[in-house]
């Protein structure tokens, strides 16, 4: 015994599959009941109306979330973009590539081309940096620092130091990666203690300097590993 209704849904969807299987079960139940002289409810208990409503509401919402763009339903099937009814949320990531060499002219400066704004406070992210640098003097001491906040005042998320290199005009490429929970809406890459001719190298390709930011879905800080 089943309660049937009609709603438009694309072939191959979860609801279409469930309805197809249910139709087969209904036929088998009817044949078994007729053959053995039993009531259909012996083989297939009738669900209550609240059960049917709960099931239908949940699956309809999931299907709509997965198959329609809320901003424009005419676009057809799309990946879900919100966390409702178990739908798979599409995670965002962004890449920035340094278009040309960056120099401070001496001292420190924010590298805005490889910084990210509009983060959500409390959300967890992963950041990856590849930094190719030309250091003018072997005795120079300078660094790159990533701050959770503007300028050089936020919490330090990661750092690369260059100290006592082997030769002048030495070119090195180093990478930095870290996971963090945003405490501000900006992570800022800052060059510190640069000489006037020191340079962060960029040419618009990933062969030199670039940065990536990725939001993480459900990560939790732990102390389980000792």
NUMI-385978 format. One line per field, with one value per residue (C-alpha): residue in one letter; x, z, y; chain. Coordinates in steps of 0.2 Angstrom, whole numbers, plus 5000, padded with zeros to 4 digits. Each point is the difference from the previous one (the first is absolute). Layout:
REM NUMI-385978
type c(A/...)
px c(X/...)
pz c(Z/...)
py c(Y/...)
mol c(A/...)
//
This chain:
REM NUMI-385978
type c(X/X/X/X/X/X/X/X/X/X/X/X/X/X/X/X/X/X/X/X/X/X/X/X/X/X/X/X/X/X/X/X/X/X/X/X/X/X/X/X/X/X/X/X/X/X/X/X/X/X/X/X/X/X/X/X/X/X/X/X/X/X/X/X/X/X/X/X/X/X/X/X/X/X/X/X/X/X/X/X/X/X/X/X/X/X/X/X/X/X/X/X/X/X/X/X/X/X/X/X/X/X/X/X/X/X/X/X/X/X/X/X/X/X/X/X/X/X/X/X/X/X/X/X/X/X/X/X/X/X/X/X/X/X/X/X/X/X/X/X/X/X/X/X/X/X/X/X/X/X/X/X/X/X/X/X/X/X/X/X/X/X/X/X/X/X/X/X/X/X/X/X/X/X/X/X/X/X/X/X/X/X/X/X/X/X/X/X/X/X/X/X/X/X/X/X/X/X/X/X/X/X/X/X/X/X/X/X/X/X/X/X/X/X/X/X/X/X/X/X/X/X/X/X/X/X)
px c(5000/5007/4994/5005/5001/5007/5014/5011/5018/5014/5004/5014/4996/4999/4981/4998/5010/4990/4984/5005/5005/4984/4990/5008/4998/4981/4997/5009/4990/4984/5004/5006/4984/4989/5009/5000/4984/5008/4998/5013/5005/5007/5014/5001/4994/4991/5010/4992/4996/5014/5012/4996/5001/5017/5007/4993/5005/5018/5003/4991/5011/5015/4996/4996/5016/5011/4990/4996/5009/4990/5004/4995/4991/5001/5018/4996/5010/5014/5011/4993/5006/4992/5001/4982/4992/5017/5004/5018/5006/5012/5016/5009/5018/5009/5017/5010/5016/5012/5000/5017/5015/4996/5012/4997/5013/5008/4992/4983/4984/4984/4999/4982/5001/5002/4989/4982/4985/4981/5004/4986/5006/4999/5001/5015/5012/5016/5012/5015/5013/5015/5012/5014/5012/5016/5011/5012/5013/5005/5000/4982/4988/4982/4984/4982/4987/4981/4989/4982/4996/5006/5018/5011/4989/4989/5004/5015/4994/5016/5017/5015/5017/5015/5017/5018/4998/5015/5002/4993/4986/4995/4983/4991/4982/4991/4983/4989/4984/4989/4982/4992/4983/4997/5000/4998/4994/5017/5017/5014/5017/5013/5018/5011/5018/5002/5015/4995/5005/4994/4985/4986/5000/4984/4996/4982/5003/5001/5019/5003/4989/4982/4988/4985/4986/4987/4986/4999/4984/4999/5017/5002/5016/5005/5013/4997/5017/5014)
pz c(5000/4996/4999/4983/4994/4985/4999/4986/5002/4988/4995/5010/5016/5017/5001/4982/5006/5016/4991/4987/5014/5010/4984/4999/5018/4999/4986/5010/5016/4990/4992/5017/5009/4987/4999/5018/5005/5011/5002/4991/5017/5006/4987/4999/5015/4995/5006/5010/4992/5011/4994/4982/5002/5009/4987/4985/5007/5003/4983/4990/5009/4997/4982/4997/5008/4989/4984/4999/5001/5013/4990/4983/4999/4981/5002/5003/5011/5011/5015/5016/5008/5017/5014/5001/5002/4998/4983/4995/5001/4986/5009/4994/4996/4992/4992/4998/4989/5002/4983/5002/5012/5017/5008/5016/4995/5017/5017/5001/4990/4997/4985/4995/4984/5011/5015/5002/5007/5003/5011/5012/5018/5009/4983/4998/4985/4992/4992/4989/4994/4988/5001/4988/5006/4994/5015/4995/5014/5008/5017/4999/5013/4994/5001/4994/5013/4998/5012/5005/4998/4992/5000/5012/5015/4999/5006/4991/4989/4992/4996/4988/5006/4988/5010/4995/4983/4991/4986/4995/4987/5005/4994/5011/5000/5016/5004/5015/5005/5015/5006/5011/5006/4995/5014/4987/4983/4992/4999/4995/4993/5005/4995/5014/5002/4981/4992/4986/4986/5008/4990/5001/4983/4989/4982/5000/5000/5013/4996/5012/5014/5004/5014/5002/5013/5003/5012/5010/5003/5017/5008/5019/5011/5010/5012/4997/4992/5013)
py c(5000/5017/5018/5008/5018/5009/5013/5004/4994/4995/4982/4992/5011/4992/5002/4992/4985/4998/5001/4987/4988/5004/4996/4983/4996/5005/4987/4986/5004/4999/4984/4992/5006/4993/4984/4996/5008/5013/5019/5010/5008/4983/5003/5019/5010/5016/5015/5014/5016/5009/4987/5003/5019/5000/4988/5010/5017/4995/4992/5013/5014/4990/4997/5018/5006/4988/5003/5019/5016/5010/5016/4993/4983/5000/4996/4982/4988/5008/4995/5005/5016/4999/4988/4994/4983/4991/5008/5001/5018/5006/5006/5016/5003/5014/5003/5016/5001/5014/5009/5009/5002/5008/5011/5011/5013/4996/4995/4991/4999/4991/4989/5003/4989/4985/5005/4994/5010/4996/4985/4994/5002/4983/4990/4988/5002/4993/5013/4995/5012/4997/5015/5002/5013/5009/5006/5014/4997/4984/5008/5007/4994/5001/4990/4998/4999/4996/5009/4996/5019/5016/5006/4992/5000/4984/4983/4991/4986/4995/5007/4997/5007/5004/5001/4999/4993/4993/5014/5016/5001/4982/4994/4988/4993/4995/4994/5003/4991/5001/4997/5014/5006/5018/5013/5014/5002/5002/4990/5012/4995/5012/5002/5006/5007/5000/5009/5012/4987/4985/4993/4987/4994/4999/4998/4995/4981/4987/4998/5015/5006/4996/4997/4989/5000/4986/4999/4984/4991/4992/5001/5000/5003/4985/4994/4982/4997/4999)
mol c(A/A/A/A/A/A/A/A/A/A/A/A/A/A/A/A/A/A/A/A/A/A/A/A/A/A/A/A/A/A/A/A/A/A/A/A/A/A/A/A/A/A/A/A/A/A/A/A/A/A/A/A/A/A/A/A/A/A/A/A/A/A/A/A/A/A/A/A/A/A/A/A/A/A/A/A/A/A/A/A/A/A/A/A/A/A/A/A/A/A/A/A/A/A/A/A/A/A/A/A/A/A/A/A/A/A/A/A/A/A/A/A/A/A/A/A/A/A/A/A/A/A/A/A/A/A/A/A/A/A/A/A/A/A/A/A/A/A/A/A/A/A/A/A/A/A/A/A/A/A/A/A/A/A/A/A/A/A/A/A/A/A/A/A/A/A/A/A/A/A/A/A/A/A/A/A/A/A/A/A/A/A/A/A/A/A/A/A/A/A/A/A/A/A/A/A/A/A/A/A/A/A/A/A/A/A/A/A/A/A/A/A/A/A/A/A/A/A/A/A/A/A/A/A/A/A)
//
